[in-house]
Amino acid sequence: MGSFECRADQNKNRLYIALAGFFRGRDVDPAMEELAAALATLRPQFDVVTDLSEFVPGAPGAAEALRRGGEMVKARGRRNAVRITGGLMTGLMQFQRLLRGVFDEDSVRFAKSTAAADSILDNWPADRDG
């Protein structure tokens, strides 16, 4: 079973998403509702930290939901993003493949922890904003 957690930090104007496990169709609707609620609290030009360190590629319906979620994030005005990676590279590869064409990969960096991701975003050069 997959788990999805997201939270918005309004002070930093930052969205934190954690994906873990294997997503199935029944995991999709609650995740989309949680994402929409968090996005509604952020201002445009927010940054995103996505923890994929325990994510496992999911079922086809769940994969489509990830793309739909990415499109929701883009439509709300995502600026820069950091993806937290782990040993499960197949999850990262699926995530990147699904979001190809949704986001400009120049506005994405990679980190090994949330603290490292925050540091990257806190120090992102203004002239390199995606």
VMD Tcl script that draws the C-alpha trace (Angstrom):
set ca {
  {0.00 0.00 0.00}
  {1.21 3.48 -0.79}
  {1.22 6.47 1.49}
  {0.96 10.10 0.57}
  {1.57 13.00 2.89}
  {1.71 16.65 2.09}
  {1.86 19.83 4.08}
  {2.18 23.48 3.24}
  {4.52 25.86 5.03}
  {2.89 29.23 4.40}
  {5.78 31.21 5.91}
  {8.26 29.72 3.44}
  {5.60 29.38 0.73}
  {6.71 25.79 0.33}
  {4.90 22.51 -0.29}
  {6.26 19.28 1.18}
  {5.17 15.99 -0.36}
  {6.21 12.49 0.71}
  {5.40 9.45 -1.43}
  {6.14 5.99 -0.08}
  {5.28 2.45 -1.03}
  {3.31 1.12 -3.99}
  {0.34 3.26 -5.05}
  {-2.89 1.67 -6.15}
  {-6.04 3.18 -7.60}
  {-7.75 3.45 -4.22}
  {-4.87 5.58 -2.90}
  {-5.44 8.26 -5.55}
  {-8.58 10.20 -4.53}
  {-7.56 10.87 -0.92}
  {-4.10 11.96 -2.08}
  {-5.53 14.35 -4.70}
  {-7.87 15.88 -2.12}
  {-5.02 16.38 0.35}
  {-2.84 17.93 -2.35}
  {-5.59 20.32 -3.48}
  {-6.19 21.45 0.11}
  {-2.48 22.13 0.70}
  {-2.09 23.96 -2.62}
  {-5.01 26.25 -1.78}
  {-3.01 27.67 1.14}
  {0.08 28.67 -0.89}
  {0.82 31.78 -2.93}
  {1.97 31.46 -6.57}
  {5.73 30.99 -6.98}
  {5.90 28.43 -4.18}
  {8.65 25.84 -3.99}
  {8.17 22.08 -3.60}
  {10.12 19.41 -1.73}
  {9.12 15.91 -2.85}
  {10.45 12.97 -0.83}
  {10.72 9.96 -3.13}
  {13.19 8.03 -0.97}
  {10.65 5.25 -0.28}
  {8.50 5.53 -3.41}
  {7.87 2.40 -5.49}
  {6.41 2.64 -9.03}
  {2.68 2.20 -8.83}
  {-0.20 0.81 -10.84}
  {-1.13 2.53 -14.14}
  {-4.06 4.42 -12.58}
  {-1.85 5.70 -9.80}
  {0.81 6.70 -12.30}
  {-1.73 8.83 -14.16}
  {-2.72 10.43 -10.85}
  {0.90 11.43 -10.22}
  {0.92 13.24 -13.53}
  {-2.42 14.88 -12.72}
  {-1.01 15.95 -9.34}
  {2.03 17.42 -11.08}
  {-0.24 19.37 -13.39}
  {-2.19 20.69 -10.38}
  {1.06 21.85 -8.78}
  {2.16 23.55 -12.01}
  {-1.22 25.26 -12.48}
  {-1.02 26.71 -8.95}
  {2.36 28.30 -9.76}
  {5.26 26.07 -8.71}
  {8.63 27.79 -8.98}
  {11.54 25.53 -7.96}
  {11.63 21.97 -6.68}
  {13.92 19.60 -4.86}
  {13.40 15.85 -4.99}
  {14.69 13.76 -2.13}
  {16.08 10.53 -3.48}
  {16.94 7.26 -1.85}
  {18.03 3.81 -2.87}
  {14.86 3.10 -4.84}
  {15.86 4.70 -8.13}
  {13.00 3.08 -10.06}
  {10.56 5.31 -8.16}
  {12.51 8.44 -9.06}
  {12.77 7.30 -12.68}
  {9.00 6.73 -12.92}
  {8.31 10.08 -11.26}
  {10.59 11.89 -13.72}
  {9.14 10.02 -16.70}
  {5.56 10.85 -15.71}
  {6.31 14.54 -15.17}
  {8.39 14.98 -18.32}
  {6.80 17.83 -20.19}
  {4.96 19.12 -17.12}
  {7.95 20.80 -15.46}
  {11.16 22.38 -16.68}
  {13.89 20.14 -15.25}
  {16.19 23.19 -14.95}
  {14.07 24.17 -11.94}
  {14.66 20.83 -10.18}
  {17.50 19.81 -7.86}
  {18.13 16.66 -5.83}
  {18.93 16.13 -2.15}
  {19.30 13.30 0.35}
  {17.18 14.81 3.15}
  {14.51 17.39 3.87}
  {17.08 19.58 5.64}
  {19.32 19.49 2.57}
  {16.34 20.26 0.31}
  {15.38 23.24 2.45}
  {18.96 24.50 2.32}
  {19.00 24.24 -1.47}
  {15.74 26.16 -1.79}
  {16.73 28.75 0.84}
  {19.92 29.46 -1.12}
  {18.58 29.12 -4.68}
  {20.14 31.94 -6.72}
  {17.52 34.48 -7.77}
  {18.90 34.63 -11.29}
  {18.34 30.88 -11.72}
  {14.69 30.72 -10.69}
  {12.84 28.26 -12.92}
}
mol new
graphics top color blue
foreach p $ca { graphics top sphere $p radius 0.5 }
foreach p [lrange $ca 0 end-1] q [lrange $ca 1 end] { graphics top cylinder $p $q radius 0.2 }
display resetview
